[in-house]
Amino acid sequence: MFVYWNAVLSSIQVDWTYWVLLIVTAIVMREFCTYLWNGVIRETGTSNISLCLNVEPFIAKIISYAMSLACRN
């Protein structure tokens, strides 16, 4: 095992306000990003957005392959 259970339990035992802040921030940012995304779709058009969404994983694969080659040297 990589992490001792004592370390995991001590990291979970934080003040409840931090958990509330984490949850509220996640919900607010998700809704804010959804709002922005829908606005961009209306302005740009669905065909351009779908092209961007389909090209993004391909570009990520190319970059990760190039980075793996750079790390080997």
Residue pairs with C-beta under 8 A, 6 or more apart in sequence:
40 49
41 49
